[in-house]
């Protein structure tokens, strides 16, 4: 028959260990009024802050075997008797404040160029905008320097492509799954808004975008913007 032992360190119950696997647990600095939450996604307890006797701003994780000190590049200010909880929607630990602090698995939201555009001799559309972070309700795709008062489509797809529509003019979005059509204004500008759901499953997903604009002065009557590569992040 096997039995198990439990330890209790810094007000935190530790996981059970078989009786034949005694080990010396790492003890945290004595403190009170700290906050802890269990990170379900990463399967560990996160501890932040506390008082001993002044307010503390350190971060620790218990992984079921040992306490490990972490030094995030950015973290909340020192505090005690604060709230902290796991947000199952985001899959991260949250410390509430005017602008909530998030801690846990994360991926930077990124938007970078992924290919040149093409068009008339003095007019090549340019695609720009912001980054696709989870929960972004105002993801922007801005087209500038296009033909004025012209039909324009923003093409989105999950794969990079190489479909040559005319010499030196390549559509770099393969298997598009969304196409948003708009009309450029008198200055050759158009903008499309989209939203990124607050869904953890989308974290790290990559997609591509490119604008296609009708332009009689361009080869084959079409101009393409630069392609953009996006990574959905936090």
C-alpha positions in Angstrom: 0.0 0.0 0.0 1.3 3.5 -0.9 0.5 6.7 0.9 1.0 10.3 0.0 2.2 13.3 1.9 1.2 17.0 1.4 3.3 20.0 2.1 2.1 23.6 2.7 4.3 26.5 1.8 3.5 30.2 1.7 -0.2 29.4 2.2 -0.1 27.2 -0.9 -1.1 23.5 -0.8 1.4 21.5 -2.8 0.7 18.5 -4.9 0.9 15.0 -3.3 4.1 13.0 -3.6 4.6 9.3 -3.1 6.1 8.4 0.3 9.3 7.1 -1.3 10.0 10.4 -3.0 10.8 12.8 -0.2 12.3 16.1 -1.4 13.1 19.4 0.1 10.7 22.1 -1.3 11.9 25.6 -2.1 10.5 28.0 0.3 9.3 31.5 -0.7 10.2 34.6 1.2 7.8 35.0 4.0 4.9 37.3 3.1 1.2 38.0 3.7 -1.6 39.5 1.6 -0.3 38.0 -1.6 -2.5 36.8 -4.5 -2.5 33.4 -6.2 -4.4 31.8 -9.1 -4.2 28.4 -10.8 -3.2 28.7 -14.5 -5.3 26.0 -16.1 -3.7 26.3 -19.5 -0.2 25.9 -18.1 -1.1 23.7 -15.1 0.7 25.7 -12.4 0.0 28.1 -9.6 1.0 31.7 -10.1 1.8 34.0 -7.1 2.3 37.7 -7.3 3.0 40.4 -4.8 2.3 40.5 -1.1 3.7 42.3 1.9 6.9 41.7 4.0 6.7 44.3 5.5 6.5 46.6 2.4 4.6 45.8 -0.7 6.2 43.3 -3.1 6.2 43.0 -6.9 7.7 39.6 -7.5 6.2 36.7 -9.5 6.5 33.0 -8.6 5.2 29.8 -10.1 4.6 26.4 -8.5 4.8 23.7 -11.2 4.0 20.8 -8.9 7.6 20.2 -8.0 9.2 23.5 -7.0 8.7 27.3 -6.7 10.4 29.1 -9.6 11.0 32.9 -9.6 10.1 34.7 -12.8 11.1 38.1 -13.9 8.7 39.3 -16.6 9.9 42.3 -18.7 6.8 44.2 -17.7 4.7 43.5 -14.6 2.2 45.3 -12.3 3.5 47.6 -9.6 4.1 46.4 -6.1 0.8 45.6 -4.3 -0.8 43.6 -1.6 -4.3 42.4 -0.8 -5.1 42.5 -4.5 -7.3 40.4 -6.7 -6.0 37.9 -9.2 -7.9 35.2 -11.2 -7.6 32.9 -14.2 -9.6 34.1 -17.2 -10.7 30.9 -19.0 -11.6 32.9 -22.1 -8.2 34.4 -22.6 -6.4 31.4 -21.0 -4.3 33.8 -18.9 -4.0 35.1 -15.3 -5.6 38.5 -14.8 -4.8 41.2 -12.2 -7.7 43.7 -12.4 -6.9 47.4 -12.8 -8.0 50.3 -15.0 -6.1 48.4 -17.8 -6.0 44.8 -16.7 -2.6 43.0 -16.4 -2.4 39.6 -18.2 0.1 36.9 -17.4 0.6 33.5 -19.0 1.0 31.9 -22.4 1.3 34.7 -24.9 2.1 35.3 -28.5 3.0 38.8 -29.8 0.5 40.2 -32.3 2.4 41.0 -35.5 1.8 42.6 -38.9 4.6 42.7 -41.4 5.0 43.1 -45.2 5.2 39.9 -47.2 5.6 41.1 -50.8 5.6 44.1 -53.1 2.6 45.7 -54.8 2.2 46.6 -58.4 0.2 49.1 -60.4 0.4 52.1 -62.8 3.8 53.8 -63.3 3.2 56.4 -60.7 0.5 54.7 -58.6 0.9 51.6 -56.5 -1.6 50.9 -53.7 -0.2 50.6 -50.2 -1.8 48.4 -47.5 -1.3 49.2 -43.8 -3.2 49.0 -40.6 -2.9 47.8 -37.0 -2.2 44.4 -35.4 -4.6 41.5 -34.8 -4.6 41.0 -31.1 -7.2 38.8 -29.5 -10.4 40.8 -28.8 -9.4 43.6 -31.2 -12.8 45.0 -32.2 -11.2 47.4 -34.6 -8.7 45.5 -36.8 -8.0 48.0 -39.6 -7.0 47.4 -43.2 -6.1 50.8 -44.8 -5.5 51.2 -48.6 -3.8 54.3 -49.8 -2.3 55.6 -53.1 -4.8 53.7 -55.1 -6.9 54.9 -58.1 -9.6 57.3 -57.0 -13.3 56.3 -56.9 -12.3 52.7 -57.8 -13.6 49.3 -56.7 -11.3 47.8 -54.2 -11.2 44.4 -52.5 -9.3 43.3 -49.4 -8.4 39.6 -49.8 -7.7 37.6 -46.7 -6.4 34.0 -46.6 -4.6 31.5 -44.5 -1.8 30.7 -46.9 0.8 32.6 -48.9 0.4 32.3 -52.6 2.2 33.3 -55.9 -0.4 33.8 -58.5 1.0 36.1 -61.2 -1.9 38.2 -62.6 0.4 40.2 -64.9 4.2 40.5 -65.4 5.6 41.6 -62.1 2.2 41.7 -60.5 1.6 38.8 -58.0 -1.3 37.9 -55.8 0.3 36.5 -52.6 -2.8 35.3 -50.8 -3.7 31.7 -51.6 -7.1 30.1 -51.0 -8.8 33.3 -49.8 -11.6 32.9 -47.3 -12.7 36.5 -46.9 -13.0 39.3 -49.5 -14.3 42.7 -48.4 -15.3 45.0 -51.2 -15.2 48.8 -50.9 -14.8 51.9 -53.1 -11.8 54.2 -52.8 -12.5 57.9 -52.2 -11.4 60.8 -54.4 -7.9 60.6 -52.8 -7.5 56.9 -53.6 -8.0 55.8 -49.9 -10.2 53.1 -48.5 -10.5 51.4 -45.2 -12.0 48.1 -44.0 -12.7 47.3 -40.3 -12.9 43.8 -38.9 -12.8 42.2 -35.5 -10.8 39.4 -33.9 -12.8 37.2 -31.5 -11.5 36.7 -28.0 -10.8 33.0 -28.6 -7.7 31.3 -27.3 -7.8 28.8 -30.2 -6.9 31.7 -32.6 -3.7 32.6 -30.7 -0.7 32.2 -33.0 -2.8 31.7 -36.2 -1.3 33.2 -39.3 -3.1 34.9 -42.2 -2.3 37.1 -45.2 -4.0 40.1 -46.7 -3.6 42.1 -49.9 -5.7 44.7 -51.7 -6.8 44.4 -55.3 -7.9 47.7 -56.9 -9.4 48.4 -60.4 -7.0 50.7 -62.2 -7.3 51.3 -66.0 -3.8 52.7 -66.0 -2.3 49.5 -64.6 -1.4 46.3 -66.5 -4.5 44.1 -67.0 -6.6 46.9 -65.4 -5.7 45.8 -61.9 -3.3 47.1 -59.2 -2.2 45.1 -56.2 -1.0 46.4 -52.9 1.9 45.1 -50.9 0.9 41.8 -49.2 0.8 41.7 -45.4 1.4 38.8 -43.0 -0.4 38.8 -39.7 0.0 36.7 -36.6 -2.9 36.8 -34.1 -1.5 37.4 -30.7 -2.2 39.0 -27.3 
